[in-house]
Amino acid sequence: MSDIVAVDVGGTKTVVAVERLEGPDRFLELGRFPTDGDPEVAARTIVQTIRDGDVRPTAVGIGCPGPLDPSTGTLVAPPNLRGWWGFPLAPRIEEQLGVPVRLENDANVGALGEAIHGSGRGSASIYYLTISTGIGAGYVVNGKILGGYKTMAGEIWALDPGSFFGELTGESIEDRASGPGLIRGATRRIREGGTTTLTADGLDTRILLAAAEKGDPVAVEALEAGRNAIAGTVVSILVTVAPDSIVLAGGLCTESRWFVDPVKERVAAWLPSAQLKEIPIYRAELWDSAVLFGAAELVRDLM
């Protein structure tokens, strides 16, 4: 039997799975392994994992950190995979397996997965925002990724909120709202002498969120700055493209109380338009498997 293989290449780990539409679970995981810093090694490992899985792939879809060029299947300059810059990942795997391979930005692929199989089902257009180790986004309309110029649409992580007022803060949305961004913000406040029970050494997101729930001033201040940054971003998205739905994903959205509910409250209060307030904001459904679902959709038309 020929199958679609979906690959999720992350900054630290890679997952390879085969789609099994006839089974109780849509994907059968073939392998999960650390993402090698050498892309040649990583490509060979992906290929060997597929061969060891005893499948005959019809096509391979890959979600990978960008920036990248889907038209050539080449990585451009992903910040978490510096050794991969300029590497032709899709062509390399294609020449070894002899089947079509498509590569796309992982945030776009996650958006596609959620649009077709997750929280965005039934929406003609969804804007997907993932809040985790980094900040990523994707826009899907009628089941198609809208990548924009050089597939750079959705790179909102780089936005400095101060640019709206002509006074740059030196901090991007990612600096304020990602997991590492929250920790950096709290650490800075600790070292400035803020009132807190926290210590900078060993501080992680789990500890920060627990402290914020107990009302720790530094933790609350850092978390509120992140929530405000994301809510302002969502307002900008809504008034600019008015998607049928917004989907919030990533590790910081696994519990609605951390970001999803506070962002909804802020957006409802800050939006000037009653019509735009009707647009639903959903918590993601697919989580870690969103990229696999989207990667399979990348090559669906090749079946």
C-alpha positions as CSV (number, residue, x, y, z in Angstrom):
1,M,0.0,0.0,0.0
2,S,1.2,3.5,-0.8
3,D,1.0,6.1,1.9
4,I,1.4,9.8,2.6
5,V,4.3,10.4,5.0
6,A,4.2,13.5,7.2
7,V,7.3,14.9,8.9
8,D,7.5,17.5,11.6
9,V,11.0,19.0,11.9
10,G,11.4,21.0,15.0
11,G,14.4,22.9,16.4
12,T,15.0,20.1,18.9
13,K,13.1,17.0,17.7
14,T,11.8,15.5,14.5
15,V,8.7,13.3,14.1
16,V,8.1,11.0,11.1
17,A,4.6,9.5,10.7
18,V,2.5,7.7,8.1
19,E,-1.1,8.5,7.5
20,R,-3.5,5.6,8.0
21,L,-7.0,6.7,7.0
22,E,-8.4,3.2,7.6
23,G,-7.2,2.8,11.1
24,P,-8.6,4.2,14.5
25,D,-5.7,6.6,14.7
26,R,-5.0,8.8,11.7
27,F,-1.2,8.7,12.0
28,L,1.2,5.9,12.9
29,E,4.4,7.3,14.2
30,L,7.4,5.8,12.5
31,G,10.1,7.6,14.5
32,R,10.9,10.4,16.9
33,F,14.5,11.6,17.3
34,P,16.6,14.7,18.1
35,T,17.0,17.0,15.2
36,D,20.6,16.8,14.1
37,G,22.6,20.0,13.6
38,D,23.9,18.6,10.3
39,P,21.0,18.7,7.8
40,E,22.6,15.9,5.7
41,V,22.5,13.6,8.7
42,A,18.9,14.7,9.5
43,A,17.8,14.0,5.9
44,R,19.3,10.6,5.9
45,T,17.7,9.8,9.2
46,I,14.3,10.8,7.9
47,V,14.7,8.6,4.8
48,Q,16.0,5.6,6.8
49,T,13.1,6.0,9.3
50,I,10.6,5.8,6.4
51,R,12.3,2.8,4.9
52,D,12.5,1.0,8.3
53,G,8.8,1.6,8.7
54,D,8.1,-0.7,5.8
55,V,5.9,1.9,4.0
56,R,5.9,2.9,0.3
57,P,5.3,6.6,0.4
58,T,3.3,8.2,-2.4
59,A,4.5,11.6,-1.3
60,V,6.2,13.3,1.7
61,G,5.0,16.5,3.3
62,I,7.3,18.4,5.7
63,G,6.7,21.2,8.2
64,C,9.9,22.9,9.3
65,P,10.9,26.2,11.0
66,G,11.3,29.1,8.5
67,P,12.2,31.3,6.8
68,L,12.3,28.8,3.9
69,D,11.4,28.6,0.3
70,P,8.6,26.2,-0.5
71,S,9.0,26.6,-4.2
72,T,12.5,25.0,-4.1
73,G,12.1,23.1,-0.8
74,T,15.1,24.9,0.6
75,L,15.7,26.3,4.1
76,V,16.7,30.0,4.1
77,A,17.6,31.1,7.6
78,P,15.7,29.4,10.5
79,P,17.2,30.9,13.7
80,N,17.0,27.6,15.6
81,L,18.6,25.6,12.8
82,R,21.6,27.7,11.9
83,G,23.5,24.8,10.4
84,W,20.7,24.2,8.0
85,W,20.8,27.6,6.2
86,G,20.6,27.2,2.5
87,F,20.0,23.4,2.7
88,P,17.7,21.9,0.0
89,L,15.9,19.5,2.4
90,A,13.0,18.6,0.1
91,P,15.1,17.9,-3.0
92,R,17.6,15.8,-0.9
93,I,14.8,13.5,0.5
94,E,13.1,13.4,-2.9
95,E,16.2,12.2,-4.7
96,Q,16.7,9.4,-2.1
97,L,13.1,8.2,-2.0
98,G,12.0,8.9,-5.6
99,V,8.7,10.5,-4.6
100,P,7.5,14.1,-4.5
101,V,8.4,16.0,-1.4
102,R,6.9,19.4,-0.3
103,L,8.3,21.6,2.4
104,E,6.5,24.5,4.2
105,N,6.9,26.7,7.2
106,D,5.7,24.8,10.3
107,A,3.4,27.6,11.5
108,N,1.7,27.6,8.1
109,V,1.5,23.8,8.1
110,G,0.0,23.9,11.7
111,A,-2.5,26.4,10.5
112,L,-3.5,24.2,7.6
113,G,-3.9,21.2,9.9
114,E,-6.1,23.1,12.3
115,A,-8.1,24.7,9.4
116,I,-9.0,21.3,7.9
117,H,-9.1,18.9,10.8
118,G,-9.0,21.0,14.0
119,S,-10.6,24.1,15.6
120,G,-11.0,25.8,12.2
121,R,-13.2,23.2,10.7
122,G,-16.1,24.8,8.9
123,S,-14.4,28.2,8.7
124,A,-13.6,29.5,5.2
125,S,-10.6,31.4,6.6
126,I,-8.6,31.0,9.8
127,Y,-5.7,32.9,11.3
128,Y,-3.6,30.6,13.4
129,L,-1.3,32.0,16.1
130,T,1.1,29.7,18.1
131,I,2.5,30.9,21.4
132,S,5.3,28.7,22.7
133,T,9.1,28.7,22.6
134,G,8.6,31.2,19.7
135,I,5.7,33.0,18.2
136,G,4.4,31.8,14.8
137,A,1.4,32.4,12.7
138,G,-0.3,31.2,9.5
139,Y,-3.3,32.3,7.4
140,V,-5.4,29.7,5.6
141,V,-8.3,30.6,3.2
142,N,-10.4,27.9,1.6
143,G,-7.9,25.2,2.5
144,K,-5.0,27.1,1.0
145,I,-2.0,28.7,2.8
146,L,-1.6,32.4,2.0
147,G,2.1,32.8,2.3
148,G,2.5,36.3,0.9
149,Y,5.8,37.6,-0.4
150,K,8.5,34.9,-0.1
151,T,6.0,33.1,2.2
152,M,6.7,35.8,4.9
153,A,3.0,36.4,5.7
154,G,2.4,35.9,9.4
155,E,5.9,36.7,10.7
156,I,4.3,38.8,13.5
157,W,6.8,37.6,16.0
158,A,9.1,40.4,14.8
159,L,6.7,43.3,15.4
160,D,7.8,45.9,18.0
161,P,4.6,47.2,19.6
162,G,6.2,50.6,20.0
163,S,6.2,51.0,16.2
164,F,2.5,52.0,16.4
165,F,3.6,55.2,18.3
166,G,6.9,55.9,16.5
167,E,8.9,54.9,19.6
168,L,10.5,51.5,19.3
169,T,10.8,49.6,22.6
170,G,13.5,47.3,21.4
171,E,11.3,44.3,22.2
172,S,9.3,42.3,19.7
173,I,6.0,40.4,20.3
174,E,8.2,37.3,20.7
175,D,10.4,39.0,23.3
176,R,7.3,39.8,25.4
177,A,5.0,36.8,24.9
178,S,7.0,33.6,24.1
179,G,8.0,31.3,26.9
180,P,11.6,32.5,26.9
181,G,10.3,36.0,26.5
182,L,8.2,35.8,29.6
183,I,11.2,34.4,31.5
184,R,13.5,37.2,30.3
185,G,10.9,39.8,31.3
186,A,10.5,38.4,34.8
187,T,14.3,38.0,35.2
188,R,14.8,41.6,34.3
189,R,12.2,42.7,36.8
190,I,13.7,40.5,39.5
191,R,17.2,42.0,38.9
192,E,15.7,45.5,39.0
193,G,14.4,44.8,42.5
194,G,10.8,44.0,41.9
195,T,8.7,42.5,44.7
196,T,8.7,38.8,44.2
197,T,9.1,35.3,45.7
198,L,10.9,34.2,42.5
199,T,14.6,33.9,41.9
200,A,16.3,34.3,38.5
201,D,18.3,31.1,38.8
202,G,16.3,28.1,37.5
203,L,13.3,30.1,36.6
204,D,11.1,28.4,33.9
205,T,7.7,28.9,32.4
206,R,6.0,26.4,34.7
207,I,7.3,28.1,37.8
208,L,6.4,31.6,36.5
209,L,2.8,30.6,35.7
210,A,2.3,29.0,39.1
211,A,3.7,32.1,40.8
212,A,1.4,34.4,38.7
213,E,-1.6,32.4,39.8
214,K,-0.6,33.0,43.4
215,G,-0.4,36.8,42.7
216,D,3.4,37.2,42.7
217,P,3.8,40.8,41.4
218,V,6.8,40.2,39.1
219,A,5.2,37.0,37.6
220,V,1.9,38.8,37.1
221,E,3.6,41.8,35.5
222,A,5.5,39.6,33.0
223,L,2.5,37.5,32.1
224,E,0.3,40.6,31.7
225,A,2.8,42.1,29.3
226,G,2.7,38.9,27.2
227,R,-1.1,38.8,27.2
228,N,-1.3,42.4,26.2
229,A,1.1,41.9,23.3
230,I,-0.8,38.9,22.0
231,A,-4.2,40.6,22.4
232,G,-3.0,43.7,20.6
233,T,-1.7,41.4,17.8
234,V,-5.0,39.7,17.5
235,V,-6.9,43.0,17.3
236,S,-4.5,44.1,14.5
237,I,-5.2,40.8,12.7
238,L,-9.0,41.1,13.0
239,V,-9.2,44.7,11.8
240,T,-6.8,43.9,8.9
241,V,-8.0,40.6,7.4
242,A,-11.1,39.7,9.4
243,P,-10.8,35.9,9.2
244,D,-13.7,33.7,10.0
245,S,-11.9,32.5,13.1
246,I,-8.8,32.9,15.1
247,V,-7.0,29.8,16.5
248,L,-4.6,30.1,19.4
249,A,-2.1,27.2,19.8
250,G,1.2,26.3,21.4
251,G,2.3,25.4,24.8
252,L,1.1,28.6,26.5
253,C,-2.4,27.9,25.3
254,T,-2.8,24.3,26.6
255,E,-4.6,25.8,29.6
256,S,-7.2,28.4,28.5
257,R,-6.6,30.5,31.6
258,W,-3.0,31.3,30.7
259,F,-3.5,33.1,27.4
260,V,-6.7,32.1,25.6
261,D,-9.3,33.5,28.0
262,P,-7.4,36.6,28.9
263,V,-6.8,37.4,25.3
264,K,-10.5,36.9,24.5
265,E,-11.4,39.4,27.2
266,R,-8.9,42.0,26.1
267,V,-9.9,41.7,22.4
268,A,-13.6,42.1,23.3
269,A,-12.8,45.2,25.3
270,W,-10.4,46.7,22.8
271,L,-12.1,46.1,19.4
272,P,-14.0,49.2,18.2
273,S,-16.3,47.1,15.9
274,A,-19.3,45.1,17.1
275,Q,-19.1,43.0,13.9
276,L,-15.5,42.1,14.5
277,K,-16.2,41.1,18.0
278,E,-18.4,38.3,16.6
279,I,-15.4,36.5,15.2
280,P,-14.7,33.5,17.4
281,I,-11.3,32.9,19.1
282,Y,-10.7,29.2,19.6
283,R,-8.2,27.2,21.5
284,A,-6.4,24.7,19.2
285,E,-7.5,21.1,19.1
286,L,-4.7,19.2,17.4
287,W,-1.7,20.5,19.4
288,D,1.5,18.5,18.7
289,S,-0.1,16.7,15.8
290,A,-1.2,19.9,13.9
291,V,1.9,20.0,11.8
292,L,1.5,16.3,10.9
293,F,-2.1,16.9,9.8
294,G,-1.0,19.9,7.8
295,A,2.0,18.2,6.3
296,A,-0.2,15.5,4.9
297,E,-2.5,18.0,3.4
298,L,0.4,19.6,1.6
299,V,0.7,16.6,-0.6
300,R,-2.9,15.5,-0.7
301,D,-3.3,16.6,-4.4
302,L,-0.4,14.4,-5.4
303,M,-2.2,11.2,-4.4
